[in-house]
Amino acid sequence: MEDILQSENQIQNLIFMVLVVMVLMAVAIVAFFYFSRKKIVKTELEKANMQIEHQKEVIQSTLITQEAERKRIAQDLHDAISSKLNIVSLNANFLTEGDISMDDVHKFGTSILKVTTTVLESSRQIAHDLLPPTLEKFGLAEALDELCDEAGESGAFKVERSLNYNEKDLSEVQELHLFRIVQELFSNSIKYAIPTIITLNVESKENTVSLLYSDNGKGFDLSEAKKAKGLGLSGMENRAVILNGVLSIKSSPGNGIEVMVNVTK
């Protein structure tokens, strides 16, 4: 009888131990999934916060770029138009004087005509810089071709180009931002690089539009340039982000510059 009771106790103890082990395993599994999920959520939150911070930096840089552009436009308007209109106003006042001679009438009239012609030309140039009419009417390839012609007019350097772009591969907004990037690159080359050759290649591919710009100018230290404001690198990077594209820059002192932009269609 005692053997039977002892056997039943052993079975009960075994069952109890199995139940305890199963409960412990269940608790361990629940704890594992809980802490794993907590870690995943934490990682996702950190990733989301990094993306938010990056977006804040892009927005801030974009606002700074826009403000700089507004200041440039305001300065252009002041230098090219406002100051010259003051001259027109002054000469016009002289013409209203009663005792003015015909020679003076001719002189002031000629001055007004000359200044107003200059003002009209300046206003056209400012409007062209704000929104190139060729880009709006004929598309990106024609606008870039015109930009290459204008850049090479001085004869100080040679501009080589290959523009195999299919119109409408990008939206009008994307085309404008890509045009502005190239415009900024030309401006930097002319101001700082002193190259003898500038090369621009644009190619429409199956899923992307690829742009490659290079010059054989002075080049620069990329890490130092990113700290400076004059080259407009942050503005180009911001435009690439807006384009849903990837921009890469290679440069070093004495080795010119190479800029690649890949935009997803």
Secondary structure, 3 states (H helix, E strand, C coil): CHHHHHHHHHHHHHHHHHHHHHHHHHHHHHHHHHHHHHHHHHHHHHHHHHHHHHHHHHHHHHHHHHHHHHHHHHHHHHHHHHHHHHHHHHHHHHHCCCCCCHHHHHHHHHHHHHHHHHHHHHHHHHHHHHCCHHHHHHCHHHHHHHHHHHHHHHCCCEEEEEEECCCCCCCHHHHHHHHHHHHHHHHHHHHHHCCCEEEEEEEECCCEEEEEEEECCCCCCHHHHHHCCCCCHHHHHHHHHHCCEEEEEEECCCCCEEEEEEEEC
